[in-house]
Amino acid sequence: MFGLLKAGIGFLFGGSDNESKGVDKVMGVAKGIGGFIDEQNFTEEERVRMQADHMQLVFKAVELTRDENSVRSVTRRVMAWAIMGTLLGSFWIALLEYLIFSTPADGIIKLVDQFMIGELSLAVGSFYFMASLVRSNKK
């Protein structure tokens, strides 16, 4: 049971193995960039060739880090889950309080307002979904 739970959490948030693989790949690419400091006197042909090689290395670094699970990206996902979970949880608690006890959920609404959960949720939603919404509405 715990193994399944651990595997599920690892699938959602990545893990240290994926992070270290991404860092190793980027460091391997960065080693190739370091040699350009020694070649300061370029002919025009060498300069153009070096710029082309440099751009290929940059593209390779971007490609290798595109799907990485760095500590920063995992932390960002955990925070997004926590913020959205808090908003949804408070919504359901307020709804059940109203439906079961027939009382207004003023206390929960004040807490959500006080901690700016709505604004944080808007920021998270914008970060994760705004680009796809804008692209889908362009005609």
N, C-alpha and C positions, 0 to 999 in steps of 0.2 A: 504494500500500500504506500509506504513512504518512498520507495524507489520510484513508483509511478508519479507521485506528487513532485519529487525532485526532478524527474525527467520533464514533466510539464512546465515547471518553473524555469528550468534551463532552456527549454524550447522558446518560451515567451521572451525571456530577457537575455538570452545568449549566455556566454560563460567566459571564464578566464582563458580557456583553451582557444576559443575563437579570437579573443582579444590579443593573445600573444602571437598567434599566427599572423594577424593583420599587422602588428607592430614589426615582426620579423621581416615580412615582405617589404614594408616601407623602408626599413633600415637597409635592406639589400639594395633597393633602388637608390637610396641616398648615397651609398658608397660609390656608385658610379658617377654621381654629380661632383664629388669632391675633387676630382682630378683637374677640373677646369682652372683652378687657382694657379697651378704651375704653368699654364699655357697663356701667359699674358701678352706676348707679342704675336699677334695673328696676322696672317695675310688675309685678304678679303675672302678667299675661298675657304680658309680654315675657320674664319669667324662664322660664315654662313653654315658650314658643316657642323660646327659646335652648337650653334643655335638650334639647328634641326635635331641634333642628338639630344640636346637638353629638353626640347619640347616633347620628344618621344618618351624620355624618362619621366617628365611631369605627367603625361597622359597615362603612363603605366602606373605611376603612384596613385593617381586618382582612381584608376580602374581597380587596383588592388584594395584600396580603402573604401570603396563604394559600399560594400556590404559588411563592413567590419562591425563587431560588437565591442566597441571601446567602452571604457568605464563611463565616459561622458554620455555616450548614446544610451547605455543601459540605465544610467541614473536618470536621464531625461524621460525614458519610457516609464520607469518606476514612479517618478513624480507625476507624469500624465495620468497613469492609472490611479494614483492616490487622489488627485484632484477630481477627476471625473467620477471616481467611485464615491467620493464624499458628496458630490453634487447629486448623483443618482440615489445614494443612500438617504440623504436628507429629504429628497423629493418623496421617496416611498414611505419614509417614516411620517412625514407631514400628511401625505394622502391617507395612510392608514389611521393616523390620529383623528383626522377629520371624519373618515367613514365609520370607524368603530366607536369613537367617543363623542362624535358630533361637536367637537370643540375646534375653534380655529387654531392653526399651527403657528401662532405668533412667535413663540419661543424659538422654534426652529428657523423661522424666517429671519428673526433678529440675529441668530448665530451665523447664518449663511451671509447675511449682509455685513455683520461685524468683521468676519474673516475674509470678506470679498471673494467668496467661493464662486459666485457667478462671473465675476471679472476674470478670475483665474481660469475658469472653464472656457470662457470665450477666447482667451489667449491660447490655451491648449488646442482648442478646436481650430482656431485660425492657423496655428503652426502646422498641424497635421493635415488639414483638409482644404485650406484656402486655395492652394495652387491648383488642385484638381477641380475645385468648384469654378474657378476663373476660367480654366481651360475648357470645361464642359459648357460654359455659357458663351464662349466666343463662337461666332458663326462666320 
